[in-house]
C-alpha cells in the first residue's frame, strides 16, 4: 500500500497503476484475514481429535502438519495394512511390465493426494534437520537417512524417509499409541530393515 502511495506522489501519471496495486493489496489483505480465520477453525477442531495428539508425538510433525495429515488420510481403519496407505499416498514405486518381465522404477507413482505427499515431504525434511539449539529433530530418522544415502541418491533416500515416516504414522494411528519411547522403538525397526 505504501509503494502504491509512493507511486502516486512521484508526479508521473500512474493513477491507474496505483488503483490496480491498491486493489491487489486489499485483496491480499482480505485473503490473509480469511486464511487466519480458517486456520483458527482448523486448530480449534484439531484440539478435539485424539489423532492429532498422536501424530504430534512423532518428531518432525507439529501443529501444522498433524491436522493436514489426519485430514488427508481420514479414518485409518479403512486401510487394512500399511501397503494400502503407501499406495494411497502415491509414494510406492511404479511398476514397469513387458511380457513376463515385471520390474520397479526409481520413481513413485504419485497416485494419491498431492497434499499428503507434500506434508510427508515436509515432515521428512524436518525430521532429518537440526533444531536451532543444535540437536537433531529426529535422531533415528536422521540415522536411517544417512544409512540410505550411502547407497541411494538424495531424492531416493528422502523418499525412503517419507515411506518410513508413513509406516510410523500408520502404526501410531492404528494402535492408538503415541511414540513415548521413540528412540528404542524406531531403532529396533531401523535395524530390522
DOTIKE-240026 format. One record per atom (N, C-alpha, C): residue number from 0; chain; atom name; x, y, z. Coordinates in Angstrom, 3 decimals. Each point is the difference from the previous one (the first is absolute). Layout:
> NUM A CA X Y Z
...
% end
This chain:
> 0 A N 0.834 -1.188 0.000
> 0 A CA -0.834 1.188 0.000
> 0 A C 0.877 1.248 0.000
> 1 A N 1.087 -0.029 0.787
> 1 A CA 0.915 1.147 0.031
> 1 A C 0.664 0.212 -1.349
> 2 A N 0.365 -1.079 -0.682
> 2 A CA 0.599 0.118 -1.332
> 2 A C -0.979 0.621 -0.976
> 3 A N -1.261 -0.384 0.108
> 3 A CA -1.007 0.570 -0.888
> 3 A C -0.148 1.493 0.246
> 4 A N 0.045 0.402 1.276
> 4 A CA -0.095 1.426 0.319
> 4 A C 1.227 0.750 -0.493
> 5 A N 1.184 -0.622 0.123
> 5 A CA 1.224 0.626 -0.508
> 5 A C -0.066 0.188 -1.505
> 6 A N -0.565 -0.976 -0.702
> 6 A CA -0.113 0.098 -1.451
> 6 A C -0.901 1.153 -0.389
> 7 A N -1.002 0.277 0.787
> 7 A CA -0.921 1.090 -0.313
> 7 A C 0.667 1.353 0.240
> 8 A N 0.873 0.076 0.989
> 8 A CA 0.626 1.269 0.376
> 8 A C 1.075 0.423 -0.985
> 9 A N 0.564 -0.931 -0.769
> 9 A CA 1.116 0.325 -0.884
> 9 A C -0.359 1.027 -1.062
> 10 A N -1.248 0.217 -0.242
> 10 A CA -0.403 0.987 -0.994
> 10 A C -0.217 -0.597 -1.375
> 11 A N 0.452 -1.200 -0.207
> 11 A CA -0.199 -0.672 -1.288
> 11 A C -1.439 -0.492 -0.026
> 12 A N -0.584 -0.057 -1.165
> 12 A CA -1.382 -0.423 -0.119
> 12 A C -0.117 -1.513 0.249
> 13 A N -0.008 -0.355 1.250
> 13 A CA -0.098 -1.398 0.385
> 13 A C -1.267 -0.276 0.799
> 14 A N -0.996 0.829 -0.177
> 14 A CA -1.209 -0.189 0.801
> 14 A C -0.664 -1.349 -0.279
> 15 A N 0.059 -0.460 -1.246
> 15 A CA -0.579 -1.303 -0.325
> 15 A C 0.794 -1.106 0.689
> 16 A N 1.332 0.110 -0.041
> 16 A CA 0.831 -0.996 0.683
> 16 A C -0.245 0.029 1.504
> 17 A N -0.144 1.197 0.542
> 17 A CA -0.278 0.139 1.426
> 17 A C -1.290 -0.713 0.360
> 18 A N -1.025 0.182 -0.819
> 18 A CA -1.289 -0.649 0.275
> 18 A C 0.112 -1.520 -0.067
> 19 A N 0.710 -0.493 -0.997
> 19 A CA 0.152 -1.449 -0.160
> 19 A C 0.772 -0.580 1.189
> 20 A N 1.092 0.652 0.387
> 20 A CA 0.794 -0.477 1.134
> 20 A C -0.828 0.034 1.276
> 21 A N -0.788 1.056 0.150
> 21 A CA -0.844 0.121 1.191
> 21 A C -1.033 -1.129 0.053
> 22 A N -0.591 -0.339 -1.135
> 22 A CA -0.975 -1.100 -0.056
> 22 A C 0.662 -1.325 0.344
> 23 A N 1.177 -0.259 -0.601
> 23 A CA 0.722 -1.245 0.299
> 23 A C 0.369 -0.076 1.473
> 24 A N 0.493 1.087 0.559
> 24 A CA 0.409 0.011 1.406
> 24 A C -1.198 -0.251 0.920
> 25 A N -1.136 0.617 -0.315
> 25 A CA -1.171 -0.219 0.850
> 25 A C -0.518 -1.436 -0.138
> 26 A N 0.106 -0.585 -1.206
> 26 A CA -0.389 -1.401 -0.180
> 26 A C 0.898 -0.925 0.820
> 27 A N 1.300 0.282 -0.001
> 27 A CA 0.939 -0.820 0.769
> 27 A C -0.294 0.125 1.492
> 28 A N -0.264 1.214 0.464
> 28 A CA -0.324 0.197 1.411
> 28 A C -1.280 -0.737 0.376
> 29 A N -1.009 0.041 -0.871
> 29 A CA -1.259 -0.697 0.240
> 29 A C 0.232 -1.505 0.084
> 30 A N 0.776 -0.537 -0.950
> 30 A CA 0.283 -1.435 -0.005
> 30 A C 0.801 -0.408 1.229
> 31 A N 0.945 0.839 0.421
> 31 A CA 0.780 -0.306 1.203
> 31 A C -0.897 -0.115 1.227
> 32 A N -0.957 0.905 0.148
> 32 A CA -0.898 -0.075 1.160
> 32 A C -0.873 -1.254 -0.079
> 33 A N -0.447 -0.369 -1.195
> 33 A CA -0.808 -1.218 -0.158
> 33 A C 0.823 -1.247 0.303
> 34 A N 1.250 -0.032 -0.460
> 34 A CA 0.873 -1.147 0.258
> 34 A C 0.256 -0.135 1.501
> 35 A N 0.226 1.120 0.687
> 35 A CA 0.207 -0.045 1.450
> 35 A C -1.240 -0.518 0.718
> 36 A N -1.179 0.415 -0.471
> 36 A CA -1.242 -0.479 0.612
> 36 A C -0.177 -1.500 -0.224
> 37 A N 0.301 -0.475 -1.210
> 37 A CA -0.119 -1.431 -0.301
> 37 A C 1.013 -0.796 0.812
> 38 A N 1.232 0.509 0.104
> 38 A CA 1.008 -0.690 0.814
> 38 A C -0.418 -0.069 1.465
> 39 A N -0.641 1.053 0.485
> 39 A CA -0.519 -0.019 1.372
> 39 A C -1.056 -1.071 0.183
> 40 A N -0.894 -0.135 -0.972
> 40 A CA -1.027 -1.048 0.050
> 40 A C 0.628 -1.392 -0.046
> 41 A N 0.995 -0.174 -0.878
> 41 A CA 0.683 -1.300 -0.098
> 41 A C 0.646 -0.345 1.336
> 42 A N 0.696 0.965 0.602
> 42 A CA 0.656 -0.253 1.285
> 42 A C -1.009 -0.316 1.098
> 43 A N -1.158 0.683 -0.039
> 43 A CA -1.035 -0.261 1.008
> 43 A C -0.519 -1.427 -0.123
> 44 A N -0.263 -0.450 -1.223
> 44 A CA -0.489 -1.363 -0.207
> 44 A C 1.107 -1.022 0.240
> 45 A N 1.236 0.361 -0.327
> 45 A CA 1.114 -0.929 0.164
> 45 A C 0.254 -0.330 1.461
> 46 A N -0.251 0.948 0.890
> 46 A CA 0.200 -0.246 1.425
> 46 A C -0.921 -1.102 0.520
> 47 A N -1.123 -0.220 -0.675
> 47 A CA -0.974 -0.981 0.451
> 47 A C 0.269 -1.406 -0.537
> 48 A N 0.890 -0.133 -0.971
> 48 A CA 0.270 -1.304 -0.598
> 48 A C 1.198 -0.674 0.666
> 49 A N -0.167 -1.218 0.500
> 49 A CA 1.141 -0.686 0.634
> 49 A C 1.095 -0.363 -1.009
> 50 A N -0.363 -0.159 -1.274
> 50 A CA 0.990 -0.351 -1.020
> 50 A C 1.055 1.087 -0.160
> 51 A N -0.396 1.261 0.208
> 51 A CA 0.940 1.115 -0.132
> 51 A C 1.081 -0.118 1.076
> 52 A N -0.405 -0.265 1.236
> 52 A CA 0.973 -0.151 1.086
> 52 A C 0.910 -1.195 -0.257
> 53 A N -0.554 -1.077 -0.551
> 53 A CA 0.823 -1.169 -0.310
> 53 A C 1.071 0.342 -1.028
> 54 A N -0.387 0.723 -1.056
> 54 A CA 0.967 0.352 -1.042
> 54 A C 1.032 0.995 0.491
> 55 A N -0.406 0.904 0.887
> 55 A CA 0.962 0.975 0.522
> 55 A C 1.028 -0.652 0.912
> 56 A N -0.227 -1.251 0.399
> 56 A CA 0.999 -0.708 0.796
> 56 A C 1.170 -0.478 -0.864
> 57 A N -0.144 0.074 -1.320
> 57 A CA 1.069 -0.390 -0.918
> 57 A C 0.881 1.223 -0.261
> 58 A N 1.292 -0.077 0.299
> 58 A CA 0.875 1.150 -0.259
> 58 A C 0.039 0.340 -1.489
> 59 A N -0.243 1.270 -0.309
> 59 A CA -0.045 0.463 -1.381
> 59 A C -1.407 0.344 -0.459
> 60 A N -0.996 -0.415 0.769
> 60 A CA -1.396 0.310 -0.323
> 60 A C -0.533 0.880 1.115
> 61 A N -0.471 1.189 -0.369
> 61 A CA -0.436 0.949 1.015
> 61 A C -1.407 0.508 -0.233
> 62 A N -0.228 1.225 0.460
> 62 A CA -1.327 0.626 -0.005
> 62 A C -0.599 0.128 -1.402
> 63 A N 0.804 0.242 -0.999
> 63 A CA -0.515 0.225 -1.349
> 63 A C -0.182 -1.306 -0.761
> 64 A N 0.982 -0.885 0.088
> 64 A CA -0.049 -1.225 -0.800
> 64 A C -0.980 -1.033 0.543
> 65 A N -0.143 -0.096 1.311
> 65 A CA -0.871 -1.033 0.580
> 65 A C -1.446 0.100 -0.500
> 66 A N -0.649 1.186 0.057
> 66 A CA -1.379 0.058 -0.524
> 66 A C -0.087 -0.284 -1.499
> 67 A N 1.018 0.423 -0.750
> 67 A CA -0.003 -0.247 -1.442
> 67 A C 0.088 -1.495 -0.288
> 68 A N 0.885 -0.687 0.688
> 68 A CA 0.164 -1.435 -0.218
> 68 A C -1.261 -0.759 0.417
> 69 A N -0.558 0.329 1.153
> 69 A CA -1.219 -0.676 0.454
> 69 A C -1.155 0.283 -0.955
> 70 A N -0.111 1.240 -0.455
> 70 A CA -1.073 0.354 -0.931
> 70 A C 0.110 -0.728 -1.327
> 71 A N 1.216 -0.184 -0.490
> 71 A CA 0.191 -0.667 -1.285
> 71 A C -0.122 -1.518 0.107
> 72 A N 0.455 -0.580 1.114
> 72 A CA -0.108 -1.449 0.167
> 72 A C -1.432 -0.389 0.325
> 73 A N -0.668 0.783 0.825
> 73 A CA -1.352 -0.349 0.411
> 73 A C 0.035 -1.095 1.057
> 74 A N -0.955 -0.906 -0.050
> 74 A CA -0.075 -1.095 0.974
> 74 A C 1.051 -1.048 -0.346
> 75 A N 0.921 -0.225 0.900
> 75 A CA 1.095 -0.955 -0.233
> 75 A C -0.517 -1.428 -0.091
> 76 A N -1.177 -0.270 0.546
> 76 A CA -0.548 -1.358 -0.002
> 76 A C -0.397 -0.474 -1.394
> 77 A N -0.078 0.899 -0.957
> 77 A CA -0.337 -0.434 -1.360
> 77 A C 1.192 -0.642 -0.708
> 78 A N 1.193 0.093 0.608
> 78 A CA 1.195 -0.634 -0.547
> 78 A C 0.312 -1.230 0.846
> 79 A N 0.009 -1.169 -0.629
> 79 A CA 0.255 -1.217 0.762
> 79 A C 1.490 -0.213 0.249
> 80 A N 0.852 0.531 -0.870
> 80 A CA 1.438 -0.112 0.224
> 80 A C 0.699 1.271 -0.489
> 81 A N 1.262 0.107 0.334
> 81 A CA 0.745 1.220 -0.304
> 81 A C 0.242 0.155 -1.502
> 82 A N 0.052 -1.104 -0.733
> 82 A CA 0.214 0.089 -1.444
> 82 A C -1.146 0.735 -0.688
> 83 A N -1.215 -0.190 0.501
> 83 A CA -1.144 0.715 -0.565
> 83 A C 0.132 1.498 0.226
> 84 A N 0.462 0.385 1.186
> 84 A CA 0.193 1.420 0.299
> 84 A C 1.121 0.584 -0.839
> 85 A N 1.074 -0.737 -0.186
> 85 A CA 1.115 0.457 -0.837
> 85 A C -0.488 0.215 -1.437
> 86 A N -0.789 -0.927 -0.510
> 86 A CA -0.542 0.133 -1.351
> 86 A C -0.977 1.171 -0.079
> 87 A N -0.800 0.188 1.041
> 87 A CA -0.957 1.113 0.038
> 87 A C 0.731 1.343 -0.055
> 88 A N 1.140 0.062 0.657
> 88 A CA 0.782 1.244 0.003
> 88 A C 0.748 0.211 -1.308
> 89 A N 0.205 -1.068 -0.753
> 89 A CA 0.699 0.131 -1.270
> 89 A C 1.507 0.033 0.138
> 90 A N 0.537 -0.578 1.076
> 90 A CA 1.453 -0.031 0.147
> 90 A C 0.538 -1.417 -0.167
> 91 A N -0.798 -0.878 -0.610
> 91 A CA 0.481 -1.339 -0.303
> 91 A C 0.725 0.033 -1.343
> 92 A N 0.972 -0.889 -0.213
> 92 A CA 0.742 0.019 -1.266
> 92 A C -0.896 -0.422 -1.156
> 93 A N 0.210 0.645 -1.144
> 93 A CA -0.804 -0.356 -1.171
> 93 A C 0.534 -1.312 -0.587
> 94 A N -0.889 -0.736 -0.657
> 94 A CA 0.331 -1.309 -0.557
> 94 A C 0.079 0.119 -1.507
> 95 A N 1.029 -0.656 -0.571
> 95 A CA 0.163 -0.030 -1.457
> 95 A C -0.134 -1.454 -0.437
> 96 A N -0.924 -0.242 -0.927
> 96 A CA -0.236 -1.359 -0.455
> 96 A C 0.187 -0.084 -1.503
> 97 A N 0.571 -1.123 -0.440
> 97 A CA 0.133 -0.284 -1.416
> 97 A C 0.034 -1.512 -0.153
> 98 A N -1.064 -0.560 -0.499
> 98 A CA -0.072 -1.451 -0.140
> 98 A C 0.017 -0.660 1.361
> 99 A N 0.976 -0.863 0.235
> 99 A CA 0.122 -0.685 1.284
> 99 A C 0.830 0.792 0.997
> 100 A N 0.674 1.046 -0.464
> 100 A CA 0.864 0.794 0.877
> 100 A C -0.823 0.987 0.823
> 101 A N 0.228 0.011 1.294
> 101 A CA -0.626 0.966 0.892
> 101 A C 1.113 0.624 0.834
> 102 A N 0.166 1.290 -0.115
> 102 A CA 1.045 0.697 0.750
> 102 A C -0.543 1.267 0.627
> 103 A N 0.746 0.543 0.936
> 103 A CA -0.399 1.263 0.617
> 103 A C 0.949 1.095 -0.458
> 104 A N -0.530 1.196 -0.082
> 104 A CA 0.801 1.168 -0.377
> 104 A C 0.443 0.730 1.257
> 105 A N 0.841 0.963 -0.188
> 105 A CA 0.461 0.811 1.112
> 105 A C -0.914 1.193 0.250
> 106 A N -1.134 0.033 -0.663
> 106 A CA -0.940 1.109 0.159
> 106 A C -1.229 -0.479 0.756
> 107 A N -0.651 0.941 0.702
> 107 A CA -1.237 -0.332 0.696
> 107 A C -1.177 0.170 -0.941
> 108 A N -1.121 -0.616 0.343
> 108 A CA -1.155 0.017 -0.894
> 108 A C -0.719 1.339 -0.010
> 109 A N 0.032 0.727 1.106
> 109 A CA -0.695 1.289 0.145
> 109 A C -1.495 -0.129 -0.236
> 110 A N -0.575 -1.122 0.421
> 110 A CA -1.423 -0.208 -0.182
> 110 A C -0.825 0.744 1.018
> 111 A N 0.288 0.029 1.195
> 111 A CA -0.888 0.491 1.040
> 111 A C -0.070 1.499 0.115
> 112 A N -0.197 0.432 1.208
> 112 A CA -0.180 1.409 0.301
> 112 A C 1.324 0.751 -0.086
> 113 A N 0.077 1.027 -0.832
> 113 A CA 1.239 0.788 -0.053
> 113 A C 0.235 0.774 1.290
> 114 A N -1.066 0.321 0.714
> 114 A CA 0.140 0.726 1.267
> 114 A C 0.644 -0.894 1.062
> 115 A N -0.399 -1.259 0.016
> 115 A CA 0.573 -0.939 0.953
> 115 A C 1.463 -0.280 -0.328
> 116 A N 0.310 -0.155 -1.296
> 116 A CA 1.397 -0.199 -0.399
> 116 A C 0.856 1.195 0.399
> 117 A N -0.526 1.189 -0.193
> 117 A CA 0.741 1.209 0.363
> 117 A C 0.204 0.072 1.516
> 118 A N -1.024 -0.348 0.761
> 118 A CA 0.120 0.004 1.468
> 118 A C 1.044 -1.015 0.456
> 119 A N 0.026 -1.168 -0.632
> 119 A CA 1.007 -1.004 0.342
> 119 A C 1.402 0.478 -0.376
> 120 A N 0.106 0.696 -1.115
> 120 A CA 1.292 0.552 -0.419
> 120 A C 0.502 1.020 1.028
> 121 A N -0.883 0.889 0.433
> 121 A CA 0.382 1.007 0.996
> 121 A C 0.369 -0.676 1.317
> 122 A N -0.775 -1.012 0.404
> 122 A CA 0.299 -0.718 1.244
> 122 A C 1.346 -0.719 -0.104
> 123 A N 0.279 -0.581 -1.166
> 123 A CA 1.275 -0.710 -0.186
> 123 A C 1.178 0.963 0.035
> 124 A N -0.122 1.128 -0.697
> 124 A CA 1.110 0.963 0.011
> 124 A C 0.181 0.618 1.377
> 125 A N -1.084 0.150 0.738
> 125 A CA 0.103 0.509 1.373
> 125 A C 0.655 -1.031 0.907
> 126 A N -0.350 -1.262 -0.174
> 126 A CA 0.508 -1.057 0.874
> 126 A C 1.507 -0.208 -0.138
> 127 A N 0.575 0.352 -1.138
> 127 A CA 1.438 -0.227 -0.189
> 127 A C 0.821 1.262 0.259
> 128 A N -0.621 1.034 0.542
> 128 A CA 0.700 1.256 0.282
> 128 A C 0.357 0.124 1.473
> 129 A N 0.716 1.096 0.298
> 129 A CA 0.337 0.327 1.385
> 129 A C -0.862 1.151 0.477
> 130 A N -0.305 -0.006 1.300
> 130 A CA -0.693 1.127 0.633
> 130 A C 0.946 1.193 0.061
> 131 A N -0.527 1.204 0.266
> 131 A CA 0.890 1.152 0.168
> 131 A C 1.022 -0.186 1.126
> 132 A N -0.323 -0.833 0.994
> 132 A CA 0.941 -0.226 1.096
> 132 A C 1.076 -1.029 -0.347
> 133 A N -0.058 -0.577 -1.215
> 133 A CA 1.031 -0.928 -0.449
> 133 A C -0.350 -1.464 0.108
> 134 A N -1.095 -0.326 0.678
> 134 A CA -0.412 -1.396 0.139
> 134 A C -0.737 -0.457 -1.255
> 135 A N 0.117 -1.283 -0.327
> 135 A CA -0.745 -0.560 -1.124
> 135 A C -1.485 -0.061 0.351
> 136 A N -0.846 0.314 -0.950
> 136 A CA -1.448 -0.054 0.217
> 136 A C -0.421 -1.442 0.265
> 137 A N 0.482 -0.915 -0.815
> 137 A CA -0.348 -1.411 0.126
> 137 A C 1.265 -0.819 -0.266
> 138 A N 0.762 -0.316 1.034
> 138 A CA 1.288 -0.674 -0.208
> 138 A C -0.112 -1.354 -0.702
> 139 A N -1.061 -0.742 0.264
> 139 A CA -0.149 -1.327 -0.600
> 139 A C -0.254 0.124 -1.499
> 140 A N -0.887 0.895 -0.382
> 140 A CA -0.275 0.203 -1.424
> 140 A C 1.235 0.576 -0.691
> 141 A N 0.739 0.852 0.698
> 141 A CA 1.232 0.558 -0.570
> 141 A C 0.999 -1.119 -0.286
> 142 A N 0.165 -0.933 0.926
> 142 A CA 0.914 -1.131 -0.214
> 142 A C -0.495 -0.882 -1.143
> 143 A N -1.303 -0.198 -0.075
> 143 A CA -0.582 -0.775 -1.092
> 143 A C 0.297 0.675 -1.337
> 144 A N -0.135 1.319 -0.058
> 144 A CA 0.291 0.765 -1.209
> 144 A C 1.472 -0.127 -0.369
> 145 A N 0.894 0.135 0.976
> 145 A CA 1.438 -0.115 -0.262
> 145 A C 0.348 -1.387 -0.543
> 146 A N -0.653 -1.025 0.543
> 146 A CA 0.237 -1.358 -0.477
> 146 A C -0.471 -0.157 -1.446
> 147 A N -1.159 0.556 -0.312
> 147 A CA -0.551 -0.113 -1.353
> 147 A C 0.810 0.812 -1.016
> 148 A N 0.534 1.131 0.428
> 148 A CA 0.710 0.880 -0.927
> 148 A C 1.337 -0.600 -0.439
> 149 A N 0.487 -1.003 0.733
> 149 A CA 1.235 -0.675 -0.396
> 149 A C -0.167 -0.781 -1.295
> 150 A N -1.208 -0.514 -0.243
> 150 A CA -0.215 -0.839 -1.177
> 150 A C -0.996 0.580 -1.006
> 151 A N -0.629 1.123 0.325
> 151 A CA -1.018 0.575 -0.880
> 151 A C 0.253 1.484 -0.193
> 152 A N -0.522 0.572 -1.095
> 152 A CA 0.046 1.461 -0.135
> 152 A C -0.851 0.664 1.078
> 153 A N 0.232 1.286 0.236
> 153 A CA -0.671 0.715 1.090
> 153 A C -1.518 -0.025 -0.123
> 154 A N -0.510 0.157 -1.226
> 154 A CA -1.456 0.000 -0.176
> 154 A C -0.601 -1.361 0.343
> 155 A N 0.658 -1.065 -0.400
> 155 A CA -0.504 -1.340 0.327
> 155 A C 0.089 -0.266 1.493
> 156 A N 1.071 0.467 0.618
> 156 A CA 0.136 -0.171 1.452
> 156 A C -1.092 0.767 0.730
> 157 A N -0.321 1.199 -0.479
> 157 A CA -1.082 0.773 0.610
> 157 A C -1.343 -0.688 -0.217
> 158 A N -0.187 -0.619 -1.163
> 158 A CA -1.206 -0.794 -0.234
> 158 A C -0.110 -1.164 0.964
> 159 A N 1.146 -0.635 0.305
> 159 A CA 0.006 -1.093 0.978
> 159 A C -0.368 0.520 1.390
> 160 A N 0.463 1.210 0.330
> 160 A CA -0.348 0.610 1.286
> 160 A C -1.501 0.298 0.046
> 161 A N -0.553 0.501 -1.099
> 161 A CA -1.440 0.251 -0.059
> 161 A C -0.770 -1.296 0.232
> 162 A N 0.453 -1.071 -0.644
> 162 A CA -0.647 -1.297 0.157
> 162 A C 0.107 -0.475 1.441
> 163 A N 1.159 0.172 0.609
> 163 A CA 0.210 -0.404 1.394
> 163 A C -0.921 0.796 0.932
> 164 A N -0.080 1.315 -0.211
> 164 A CA -0.888 0.827 0.824
> 164 A C -1.456 -0.419 -0.169
> 165 A N -0.392 -0.327 -1.217
> 165 A CA -1.380 -0.430 -0.234
> 165 A C -0.289 -1.308 0.724
> 166 A N 0.973 -0.889 0.052
> 166 A CA -0.173 -1.254 0.740
> 166 A C -0.127 0.266 1.499
> 167 A N 0.760 0.966 0.502
> 167 A CA -0.113 0.375 1.420
> 167 A C -1.367 0.626 0.262
> 168 A N -0.439 0.871 -0.908
> 168 A CA -1.320 0.635 0.133
> 168 A C -1.093 -1.065 0.023
> 169 A N 0.093 -0.965 -0.911
> 169 A CA -0.989 -1.078 -0.044
> 169 A C -0.035 -0.758 1.322
> 170 A N 1.171 -0.343 0.515
> 170 A CA 0.074 -0.757 1.250
> 170 A C -0.574 0.796 1.169
> 171 A N 0.352 1.265 0.083
> 171 A CA -0.480 0.844 1.103
> 171 A C -1.522 0.148 -0.061
> 172 A N -0.539 0.260 -1.189
> 172 A CA -1.446 0.195 -0.123
> 172 A C -0.768 -1.310 0.170
> 173 A N 0.526 -1.084 -0.549
> 173 A CA -0.700 -1.283 0.064
> 173 A C -0.031 -0.537 1.435
> 174 A N 1.133 0.142 0.708
> 174 A CA 0.076 -0.516 1.374
> 174 A C -0.508 0.996 1.035
> 175 A N -0.238 1.236 -0.434
> 175 A CA -0.465 1.071 0.890
> 175 A C 0.962 0.199 1.178
> 176 A N 1.296 -0.093 -0.285
> 176 A CA 1.036 0.160 1.012
> 176 A C 1.003 1.053 -0.463
> 177 A N 0.258 1.027 0.815
> 177 A CA 1.019 0.990 -0.383
> 177 A C 1.398 -0.600 0.073
> 178 A N 0.934 0.662 -0.597
> 178 A CA 1.388 -0.454 0.008
> 178 A C 0.712 0.559 1.210
> 179 A N -0.245 -0.550 1.186
> 179 A CA 0.653 0.493 1.211
> 179 A C 1.473 -0.345 -0.013
> 180 A N 0.316 -1.264 -0.197
> 180 A CA 1.388 -0.430 -0.017
> 180 A C 0.417 -0.206 -1.447
> 181 A N 0.076 1.085 -0.743
> 181 A CA 0.226 -0.064 -1.438
> 181 A C 1.345 -0.604 -0.350
> 182 A N 1.034 0.375 0.714
> 182 A CA 1.332 -0.426 -0.403
> 182 A C 0.156 -1.523 0.071
> 183 A N -0.538 -0.644 1.038
> 183 A CA 0.136 -1.445 0.100
> 183 A C -0.841 -0.706 -1.065
> 184 A N -1.252 0.438 -0.189
> 184 A CA -0.888 -0.627 -0.962
> 184 A C 0.520 0.161 -1.412
> 185 A N 0.383 1.215 -0.377
> 185 A CA 0.415 0.256 -1.373
> 185 A C 1.360 -0.621 -0.291
> 186 A N 0.904 -0.033 0.986
> 186 A CA 1.306 -0.589 -0.281
> 186 A C -0.123 -1.490 -0.256
> 187 A N -0.957 -0.647 0.664
> 187 A CA -0.228 -1.415 -0.275
> 187 A C -0.510 -0.196 -1.417
> 188 A N -0.910 0.885 -0.435
> 188 A CA -0.563 -0.156 -1.338
> 188 A C 1.003 0.415 -1.063
> 189 A N 0.899 0.940 0.311
> 189 A CA 1.012 0.394 -0.981
> 189 A C 0.982 -1.134 -0.211
> 190 A N 0.412 -0.642 1.091
> 190 A CA 0.987 -1.060 -0.125
> 190 A C -0.583 -1.239 -0.682
> 191 A N -1.318 -0.160 0.056
> 191 A CA -0.613 -1.175 -0.614
> 191 A C -0.175 0.136 -1.496
> 192 A N 0.187 1.217 -0.534
> 192 A CA -0.212 0.165 -1.440
> 192 A C 1.282 0.069 -0.760
% end
